[in-house]
Amino acid sequence: MIGIIGAMEEEVAMLTARMEGVKVTTRASMHFHAGKLNGKDAVIVRSGIGKVNAAICTQILADLFHVDLVINTGIAGSLDAQIDIGDIVLSSDSLQHDMDATAFGYEPGVIPRMETSVFPADERLTALAKTACEKVNPEIHVFTGRVVSGDQFIADDGKKQYLLGQFHPMCTEMEGAAIAQAAYLNQIPYLIIRAISDKADGSAHMDYPAFEAAAIDHTVKLVLELCTNL
């Protein structure tokens, strides 16, 4: 069973419209659409914004649907100059940039009393997604790198420079690392897929309206092709 957590209603609607034999189950105010997607057993859900929603959603996928892997789609702000608006980033790993126990001697981003705070994405999923994206979205670039998450929308250049210096990420968003941690604790392979909506420098309000439709189209095509090859 493939678990797909989407960020945008339109994105989830386009994917669920391609499903067969859909059964909807509601848990924690989230609607889980289970059925066949490109011939594969899948469940698709929109988690809502933020790390708590994302983690709850992932745990439900593990407990109720016993998913074999989790794919998380959505948008992110670029933290790498070579990545343009509209490009896609696939996670190599992820961490929570707003985890702060430095008062107790921990490094920023470190979760106390856990064996790791950096959660590697599944290498096979990443490789398959890269190949799929290059096939169905030849007009954009696809990158693989670290994704950092926090319950903050990053629009300040000073904060951007801090994240770059501390964590060396490719992009920043608000859910992926929580999904990654929940997947890690449940021993479920995961992958974060992020379409770049802005440069995380305050320009989002100028870039986003023109970006959204194309990003949804690119992401849906990528996920459908990826599911075909799983």
Backbone as CSV, one residue per row, in Angstrom:
resi,resn,N_x,N_y,N_z,CA_x,CA_y,CA_z,C_x,C_y,C_z
1,MET,0.842,-1.193,0.000,0.000,0.000,0.000,0.879,1.246,0.000
2,ILE,0.611,2.147,-0.937,1.356,3.395,-1.053,0.594,4.495,-0.322
3,GLY,1.219,5.172,0.604,0.619,6.317,1.278,1.109,7.601,0.649
4,ILE,0.175,8.449,0.246,0.522,9.725,-0.386,-0.103,10.851,0.416
5,ILE,0.730,11.713,0.966,0.267,12.872,1.734,0.496,14.106,0.887
6,GLY,-0.583,14.756,0.489,-0.496,15.957,-0.325,-0.705,17.209,0.505
7,ALA,-0.249,18.324,-0.029,-0.358,19.594,0.678,-1.536,20.429,0.191
8,MET,-1.795,20.379,-1.115,-2.791,21.276,-1.705,-4.051,20.518,-2.089
9,GLU,-5.199,21.124,-1.817,-6.468,20.481,-2.128,-6.557,20.100,-3.595
10,GLU,-6.150,21.009,-4.477,-6.262,20.760,-5.911,-5.400,19.565,-6.330
11,GLU,-4.236,19.466,-5.733,-3.314,18.373,-6.023,-3.924,17.029,-5.606
12,VAL,-4.456,16.985,-4.395,-5.084,15.770,-3.887,-6.310,15.416,-4.728
13,ALA,-7.083,16.419,-5.097,-8.285,16.177,-5.912,-7.918,15.582,-7.266
14,MET,-6.846,16.072,-7.886,-6.431,15.544,-9.180,-5.965,14.095,-9.068
15,LEU,-5.289,13.769,-7.992,-4.837,12.391,-7.804,-5.999,11.462,-7.479
16,THR,-6.882,11.877,-6.586,-8.003,11.006,-6.211,-8.951,10.799,-7.390
17,ALA,-9.010,11.793,-8.285,-9.857,11.642,-9.473,-9.352,10.529,-10.382
18,ARG,-8.075,10.193,-10.263,-7.483,9.125,-11.079,-7.592,7.758,-10.406
19,MET,-8.136,7.702,-9.201,-8.222,6.447,-8.470,-9.465,5.656,-8.877
20,GLU,-9.390,4.345,-8.673,-10.528,3.454,-8.897,-10.915,2.804,-7.578
21,GLY,-12.211,2.562,-7.419,-12.704,1.871,-6.232,-12.416,2.610,-4.942
22,VAL,-12.638,3.909,-4.945,-12.249,4.749,-3.805,-13.197,4.556,-2.623
23,LYS,-12.608,4.371,-1.454,-13.335,4.359,-0.188,-12.729,5.434,0.700
24,VAL,-13.564,6.320,1.219,-13.087,7.437,2.037,-13.288,7.129,3.515
25,THR,-12.225,7.265,4.277,-12.268,7.085,5.727,-11.786,8.380,6.377
26,THR,-12.522,8.873,7.358,-12.141,10.113,8.038,-11.603,9.802,9.428
27,ARG,-10.411,10.304,9.693,-9.789,10.204,11.007,-9.103,11.542,11.295
28,ALA,-9.212,12.007,12.535,-8.555,13.254,12.951,-8.881,14.398,11.988
29,SER,-10.114,14.430,11.506,-10.599,15.460,10.578,-9.897,15.432,9.226
30,MET,-9.216,14.338,8.917,-8.552,14.163,7.630,-9.271,13.076,6.844
31,HIS,-9.363,13.257,5.522,-10.106,12.336,4.670,-9.121,11.476,3.875
32,PHE,-9.105,10.201,4.162,-8.192,9.248,3.549,-8.919,8.518,2.419
33,HIS,-8.403,8.689,1.196,-9.009,8.080,0.006,-8.203,6.843,-0.365
34,ALA,-8.779,5.669,-0.143,-8.102,4.417,-0.442,-8.688,3.799,-1.698
35,GLY,-7.823,3.271,-2.565,-8.266,2.641,-3.798,-7.075,2.253,-4.640
36,LYS,-7.284,2.160,-5.946,-6.216,1.826,-6.886,-5.777,3.088,-7.630
37,LEU,-4.470,3.313,-7.667,-3.903,4.427,-8.416,-2.899,3.854,-9.404
38,ASN,-3.214,3.983,-10.691,-2.377,3.368,-11.730,-2.127,1.885,-11.444
39,GLY,-3.174,1.219,-10.965,-3.100,-0.213,-10.718,-2.488,-0.619,-9.397
40,LYS,-2.054,0.351,-8.584,-1.417,0.046,-7.294,-2.334,0.441,-6.138
41,ASP,-2.314,-0.366,-5.076,-3.066,-0.019,-3.876,-2.472,1.246,-3.265
42,ALA,-3.323,2.238,-3.025,-2.829,3.516,-2.519,-3.885,4.166,-1.635
43,VAL,-3.416,5.044,-0.764,-4.302,5.887,0.029,-3.749,7.307,-0.039
44,ILE,-4.622,8.246,-0.369,-4.236,9.638,-0.585,-4.960,10.511,0.423
45,VAL,-4.236,11.465,1.004,-4.820,12.317,2.055,-4.138,13.681,2.037
46,ARG,-4.885,14.707,2.396,-4.299,16.029,2.630,-4.153,16.204,4.135
47,SER,-2.932,16.460,4.573,-2.655,16.479,6.013,-3.034,17.791,6.679
48,GLY,-3.015,18.891,5.924,-3.079,20.196,6.562,-1.676,20.705,6.818
49,ILE,-1.591,21.949,7.260,-0.305,22.635,7.369,0.328,22.400,8.736
50,GLY,1.633,22.238,8.750,2.380,22.180,10.002,2.778,20.773,10.405
51,LYS,3.752,20.710,11.310,4.357,19.434,11.677,3.421,18.530,12.470
52,VAL,2.579,19.089,13.318,1.670,18.252,14.109,0.673,17.544,13.201
53,ASN,0.030,18.296,12.309,-0.886,17.675,11.353,-0.189,16.588,10.550
54,ALA,1.013,16.878,10.097,1.748,15.943,9.251,2.083,14.653,9.993
55,ALA,2.522,14.778,11.244,2.886,13.591,12.012,1.659,12.739,12.339
56,ILE,0.558,13.403,12.723,-0.680,12.659,13.002,-1.124,11.899,11.764
57,CYS,-1.075,12.558,10.626,-1.491,11.952,9.368,-0.652,10.714,9.052
58,THR,0.647,10.820,9.226,1.537,9.699,8.943,1.269,8.530,9.878
59,GLN,1.008,8.823,11.142,0.746,7.739,12.087,-0.546,7.003,11.751
60,ILE,-1.547,7.733,11.292,-2.797,7.088,10.874,-2.549,6.190,9.670
61,LEU,-1.742,6.669,8.713,-1.393,5.826,7.566,-0.712,4.533,8.018
62,ALA,0.124,4.626,9.037,0.814,3.440,9.546,-0.140,2.512,10.292
63,ASP,-0.946,3.069,11.187,-1.781,2.248,12.067,-3.014,1.683,11.374
64,LEU,-3.676,2.518,10.575,-4.960,2.125,10.009,-4.822,1.457,8.644
65,PHE,-3.873,1.951,7.844,-3.742,1.453,6.473,-2.505,0.583,6.251
66,HIS,-1.628,0.527,7.229,-0.436,-0.332,7.166,0.351,-0.100,5.873
67,VAL,0.569,1.181,5.566,1.244,1.517,4.310,2.675,0.980,4.313
68,ASP,3.149,0.651,3.108,4.509,0.146,2.945,5.517,1.255,2.697
69,LEU,5.022,2.420,2.291,5.886,3.577,2.064,5.026,4.836,2.091
70,VAL,5.684,5.968,2.309,4.984,7.252,2.366,5.662,8.227,1.408
71,ILE,4.857,8.837,0.545,5.321,9.893,-0.346,4.623,11.184,0.054
72,ASN,5.381,12.217,0.295,4.821,13.511,0.682,5.101,14.538,-0.405
73,THR,4.050,15.148,-0.914,4.198,16.173,-1.945,3.793,17.531,-1.401
74,GLY,4.271,18.568,-2.065,3.908,19.913,-1.637,4.834,20.947,-2.251
75,ILE,4.925,22.092,-1.589,5.741,23.191,-2.078,6.778,23.566,-1.026
76,ALA,7.787,24.298,-1.466,8.859,24.697,-0.552,9.540,25.945,-1.084
77,GLY,10.266,26.608,-0.207,11.100,27.736,-0.583,12.517,27.268,-0.843
78,SER,13.094,27.692,-1.958,14.451,27.293,-2.309,15.470,27.948,-1.378
79,LEU,16.500,27.186,-1.017,17.627,27.719,-0.268,18.930,27.524,-1.037
80,ASP,18.808,27.254,-2.330,19.972,27.003,-3.189,19.793,27.823,-4.462
81,ALA,20.765,28.642,-4.776,20.647,29.573,-5.895,20.442,28.891,-7.240
82,GLN,20.907,27.652,-7.362,20.789,26.965,-8.657,19.378,26.439,-8.911
83,ILE,18.522,26.424,-7.870,17.172,25.881,-8.012,16.218,27.021,-8.346
84,ASP,15.524,26.893,-9.436,14.605,27.928,-9.892,13.180,27.629,-9.450
85,ILE,12.365,28.665,-9.447,10.947,28.501,-9.163,10.345,27.547,-10.193
86,GLY,9.618,26.553,-9.721,9.037,25.535,-10.587,9.820,24.241,-10.613
87,ASP,11.107,24.273,-10.249,11.895,23.048,-10.180,11.410,22.169,-9.032
88,ILE,11.857,20.926,-9.006,11.448,19.976,-7.972,12.662,19.494,-7.195
89,VAL,12.500,19.418,-5.870,13.527,18.872,-4.980,13.014,17.566,-4.384
90,LEU,13.846,16.532,-4.431,13.585,15.252,-3.782,14.489,15.153,-2.556
91,SER,13.949,14.681,-1.460,14.735,14.640,-0.224,15.786,13.547,-0.259
92,SER,17.007,13.911,0.124,18.013,12.907,0.465,17.873,12.565,1.945
93,ASP,17.573,13.592,2.735,17.237,13.421,4.141,16.493,14.658,4.604
94,SER,16.073,14.660,5.865,15.324,15.809,6.378,15.520,15.936,7.873
95,LEU,15.323,17.163,8.351,15.406,17.431,9.780,14.540,18.643,10.113
96,GLN,14.291,18.816,11.407,13.461,19.926,11.877,14.364,21.086,12.306
97,HIS,14.316,22.172,11.547,15.221,23.286,11.837,14.803,24.074,13.068
98,ASP,13.557,23.931,13.510,13.097,24.694,14.677,13.146,23.889,15.974
99,MET,13.707,22.690,15.926,13.941,21.947,17.167,15.134,22.585,17.880
100,ASP,14.900,23.106,19.078,15.936,23.890,19.754,16.036,23.501,21.218
101,ALA,16.985,22.627,21.516,17.302,22.274,22.904,18.726,22.711,23.234
102,THR,19.141,23.821,22.620,20.516,24.299,22.806,20.798,24.694,24.250
103,ALA,19.770,25.057,25.000,19.965,25.413,26.408,20.484,24.239,27.232
104,PHE,20.289,23.023,26.710,20.758,21.820,27.408,22.033,21.263,26.776
105,GLY,22.632,22.024,25.875,23.896,21.614,25.291,23.797,20.877,23.972
106,TYR,22.596,20.756,23.433,22.417,20.097,22.141,22.642,21.074,20.991
107,GLU,23.052,20.546,19.853,23.163,21.353,18.654,21.765,21.703,18.131
108,PRO,21.620,22.824,17.427,20.325,23.148,16.822,19.848,22.009,15.915
109,GLY,18.559,21.720,15.989,17.978,20.667,15.166,18.024,19.286,15.781
110,VAL,18.766,19.123,16.868,18.890,17.805,17.499,17.709,17.560,18.433
111,ILE,17.094,16.386,18.282,15.983,15.980,19.137,16.560,15.223,20.325
112,PRO,16.422,15.740,21.550,17.011,15.064,22.703,16.513,13.630,22.860
113,ARG,17.429,12.762,23.206,17.143,11.368,23.559,16.611,10.544,22.384
114,MET,16.905,10.984,21.173,16.673,10.142,20.005,18.018,9.788,19.398
115,GLU,18.103,8.600,18.800,19.383,8.153,18.254,19.795,8.945,17.028
116,THR,18.821,9.571,16.359,19.129,10.439,15.233,18.087,11.540,15.146
117,SER,18.486,12.649,14.557,17.551,13.749,14.294,17.492,14.057,12.810
118,VAL,18.294,13.334,12.029,18.334,13.478,10.574,17.804,12.179,9.978
119,PHE,16.745,12.280,9.200,16.037,11.090,8.745,16.277,10.868,7.251
120,PRO,17.051,9.844,6.898,17.357,9.603,5.483,16.118,9.151,4.717
121,ALA,15.955,9.681,3.523,14.892,9.211,2.640,15.296,7.876,2.025
122,ASP,14.314,7.153,1.517,14.585,5.866,0.899,15.300,6.078,-0.443
123,GLU,16.461,5.487,-0.601,17.280,5.733,-1.791,16.606,5.205,-3.059
124,ARG,15.933,4.075,-2.954,15.255,3.524,-4.140,14.119,4.439,-4.576
125,LEU,13.324,4.921,-3.626,12.239,5.840,-3.954,12.780,7.106,-4.605
126,THR,13.864,7.620,-4.043,14.458,8.845,-4.571,14.925,8.655,-6.008
127,ALA,15.588,7.541,-6.260,16.093,7.274,-7.603,14.956,7.101,-8.604
128,LEU,13.919,6.361,-8.206,12.766,6.162,-9.091,12.056,7.486,-9.374
129,ALA,11.935,8.331,-8.342,11.262,9.619,-8.520,12.056,10.534,-9.441
130,LYS,13.361,10.505,-9.318,14.201,11.338,-10.198,14.030,10.918,-11.656
131,THR,14.083,9.623,-11.905,13.894,9.118,-13.261,12.510,9.470,-13.788
132,ALA,11.497,9.313,-12.932,10.120,9.617,-13.336,9.956,11.091,-13.668
133,CYS,10.540,11.958,-12.849,10.401,13.396,-13.071,11.081,13.816,-14.365
134,GLU,12.254,13.288,-14.603,12.967,13.629,-15.835,12.190,13.168,-17.069
135,LYS,11.449,12.076,-16.932,10.668,11.561,-18.056,9.433,12.404,-18.335
136,VAL,8.667,12.716,-17.280,7.355,13.357,-17.492,7.401,14.878,-17.395
137,ASN,8.485,15.421,-16.829,8.618,16.877,-16.684,9.953,17.362,-17.251
138,PRO,10.214,17.124,-18.531,11.530,17.477,-19.077,11.808,18.972,-19.107
139,GLU,10.778,19.791,-18.946,10.963,21.237,-19.029,11.477,21.859,-17.735
140,ILE,11.540,21.061,-16.645,12.055,21.583,-15.379,13.244,20.746,-14.926
141,HIS,13.921,21.227,-13.883,15.054,20.494,-13.321,14.618,19.802,-12.026
142,VAL,15.256,18.684,-11.735,14.980,17.961,-10.496,16.290,17.803,-9.733
143,PHE,16.249,18.094,-8.432,17.425,18.058,-7.574,17.170,17.112,-6.404
144,THR,18.242,16.585,-5.851,18.165,15.751,-4.653,19.012,16.386,-3.558
145,GLY,18.422,16.570,-2.373,19.165,17.188,-1.278,18.355,17.236,-0.005
146,ARG,18.915,17.892,0.971,18.273,17.970,2.292,17.080,18.908,2.283
147,VAL,16.025,18.464,2.947,14.829,19.286,3.174,14.739,19.573,4.666
148,VAL,14.594,20.851,5.029,14.397,21.194,6.441,12.976,21.716,6.638
149,SER,12.434,21.394,7.812,11.040,21.729,8.105,10.944,22.447,9.442
150,GLY,9.949,23.323,9.535,9.664,23.998,10.789,8.292,24.636,10.728
151,ASP,7.744,24.928,11.882,6.439,25.583,11.930,6.611,27.089,11.758
152,GLN,7.258,27.435,10.662,7.538,28.829,10.316,7.547,28.967,8.805
153,PHE,6.944,30.030,8.293,7.098,30.353,6.877,8.320,31.250,6.754
154,ILE,9.321,30.791,6.033,10.601,31.506,5.976,10.559,32.547,4.853
155,ALA,10.587,33.815,5.235,10.573,34.906,4.263,11.648,35.944,4.548
156,ASP,12.448,35.718,5.574,13.469,36.666,6.003,14.836,36.181,5.543
157,ASP,15.603,37.057,4.904,16.893,36.634,4.363,17.867,36.243,5.469
158,GLY,17.766,36.905,6.617,18.633,36.544,7.732,18.381,35.120,8.197
159,LYS,17.108,34.741,8.282,16.756,33.375,8.670,17.211,32.383,7.607
160,LYS,17.060,32.771,6.358,17.519,31.913,5.259,19.016,31.642,5.380
161,GLN,19.796,32.668,5.632,21.240,32.503,5.752,21.605,31.635,6.957
162,TYR,20.837,31.778,8.039,21.059,30.925,9.215,20.831,29.455,8.863
163,LEU,19.712,29.156,8.196,19.403,27.773,7.837,20.495,27.193,6.935
164,LEU,20.944,27.991,5.977,21.994,27.531,5.074,23.285,27.212,5.833
165,GLY,23.671,28.112,6.711,24.915,27.927,7.439,24.863,26.790,8.442
166,GLN,23.701,26.588,9.058,23.575,25.590,10.117,23.294,24.189,9.575
167,PHE,22.442,24.102,8.534,21.934,22.791,8.122,22.254,22.395,6.672
168,HIS,22.662,23.347,5.848,23.015,23.093,4.445,21.875,22.432,3.659
169,PRO,20.674,22.978,3.727,19.545,22.372,3.010,19.388,22.931,1.600
170,MET,18.576,22.240,0.807,18.190,22.743,-0.510,16.908,23.558,-0.447
171,CYS,16.028,23.192,0.486,14.766,23.916,0.572,14.182,23.798,1.963
172,THR,13.195,24.657,2.234,12.544,24.669,3.539,11.030,24.700,3.380
173,GLU,10.346,23.983,4.266,8.892,23.902,4.242,8.392,23.588,5.648
174,MET,7.152,23.083,5.783,6.533,23.035,7.111,6.005,21.657,7.540
175,GLU,6.260,20.606,6.759,5.708,19.298,7.122,6.665,18.113,6.979
176,GLY,7.543,18.157,5.992,8.261,16.963,5.566,9.026,16.232,6.651
177,ALA,9.775,16.948,7.487,10.597,16.272,8.489,9.762,15.599,9.567
178,ALA,8.561,16.126,9.819,7.664,15.462,10.775,7.153,14.154,10.196
179,ILE,6.827,14.153,8.907,6.446,12.918,8.222,7.614,11.939,8.241
180,ALA,8.807,12.461,7.986,10.005,11.621,7.986,10.246,10.985,9.351
181,GLN,10.085,11.763,10.420,10.303,11.216,11.760,9.281,10.142,12.088
182,ALA,8.013,10.401,11.765,6.976,9.404,12.019,7.224,8.146,11.198
183,ALA,7.645,8.313,9.944,7.962,7.157,9.112,9.148,6.385,9.690
184,TYR,10.154,7.107,10.133,11.335,6.479,10.725,10.966,5.652,11.957
185,LEU,10.156,6.219,12.828,9.776,5.514,14.052,8.947,4.268,13.753
186,ASN,8.226,4.298,12.645,7.413,3.153,12.242,8.130,2.250,11.240
187,GLN,9.381,2.560,10.937,10.202,1.775,10.008,9.545,1.657,8.630
188,ILE,9.074,2.810,8.129,8.429,2.891,6.824,9.290,3.773,5.917
189,PRO,9.640,3.307,4.728,10.391,4.150,3.787,9.578,5.388,3.409
190,TYR,10.264,6.503,3.191,9.553,7.733,2.841,10.339,8.515,1.802
191,LEU,9.623,9.444,1.164,10.245,10.399,0.244,9.451,11.697,0.289
192,ILE,10.154,12.818,0.340,9.537,14.140,0.237,9.771,14.668,-1.170
193,ILE,8.701,15.127,-1.805,8.769,15.749,-3.126,8.295,17.185,-2.982
194,ARG,9.138,18.148,-3.348,8.769,19.550,-3.174,8.974,20.347,-4.467
195,ALA,7.897,20.994,-4.906,7.990,21.955,-5.996,8.364,23.306,-5.405
196,ILE,9.312,23.986,-6.011,9.841,25.236,-5.460,8.938,26.404,-5.865
197,SER,8.364,27.052,-4.840,7.399,28.131,-5.074,8.021,29.510,-4.971
198,ASP,9.144,29.620,-4.272,9.757,30.929,-4.061,11.193,30.715,-3.607
199,LYS,11.876,31.824,-3.416,13.281,31.764,-3.022,13.480,31.911,-1.517
200,ALA,12.395,31.784,-0.743,12.455,31.920,0.714,13.093,33.240,1.120
201,ASP,12.783,34.298,0.346,13.408,35.589,0.603,12.398,36.739,0.617
202,GLY,11.115,36.387,0.786,10.088,37.418,0.819,9.402,37.643,-0.507
203,SER,9.775,36.904,-1.551,9.198,37.115,-2.875,7.999,36.225,-3.156
204,ALA,7.563,35.426,-2.175,6.512,34.440,-2.415,5.233,35.083,-2.927
205,HIS,4.877,36.246,-2.403,3.620,36.873,-2.813,3.649,37.281,-4.281
206,MET,4.842,37.476,-4.822,4.956,37.835,-6.238,4.989,36.596,-7.126
207,ASP,5.575,35.513,-6.643,5.822,34.353,-7.474,4.678,33.338,-7.460
208,TYR,3.982,33.212,-6.341,3.104,32.070,-6.126,1.937,31.954,-7.097
209,PRO,1.185,33.010,-7.386,0.005,32.828,-8.247,0.310,32.204,-9.601
210,ALA,1.416,32.584,-10.194,1.768,32.028,-11.504,2.321,30.618,-11.391
211,PHE,2.775,30.277,-10.230,3.460,29.002,-10.012,2.524,27.836,-9.727
212,GLU,1.437,28.073,-8.996,0.672,26.978,-8.385,0.160,25.959,-9.398
213,ALA,-0.487,26.401,-10.465,-1.084,25.466,-11.421,-0.032,24.572,-12.053
214,ALA,1.096,25.154,-12.434,2.161,24.362,-13.053,2.747,23.371,-12.055
215,ALA,2.905,23.810,-10.813,3.475,22.923,-9.796,2.590,21.717,-9.552
216,ILE,1.288,21.944,-9.487,0.356,20.834,-9.286,0.441,19.860,-10.460
217,ASP,0.472,20.398,-11.668,0.560,19.555,-12.859,1.842,18.725,-12.843
218,HIS,2.964,19.348,-12.538,4.237,18.628,-12.501,4.226,17.546,-11.424
219,THR,3.717,17.885,-10.256,3.733,16.937,-9.144,2.829,15.749,-9.414
220,VAL,1.636,16.003,-9.938,0.694,14.917,-10.220,1.273,13.975,-11.264
221,LYS,1.859,14.530,-12.324,2.466,13.682,-13.349,3.606,12.849,-12.770
222,LEU,4.409,13.457,-11.899,5.515,12.738,-11.266,5.003,11.596,-10.398
223,VAL,4.011,11.856,-9.560,3.497,10.833,-8.655,2.866,9.675,-9.433
224,LEU,2.120,9.991,-10.481,1.495,8.938,-11.274,2.547,8.048,-11.941
225,GLU,3.588,8.664,-12.486,4.654,7.890,-13.109,5.413,7.082,-12.072
226,LEU,5.665,7.671,-10.902,6.360,6.967,-9.844,5.571,5.748,-9.381
227,CYS,4.266,5.920,-9.190,3.428,4.793,-8.748,3.446,3.654,-9.760
228,THR,3.491,3.999,-11.021,3.515,2.972,-12.064,4.754,2.089,-11.923
229,ASN,5.856,2.662,-11.437,7.128,1.945,-11.383,7.428,1.327,-10.015
230,LEU,6.529,1.483,-9.072,6.759,0.906,-7.738,6.330,-0.563,-7.699
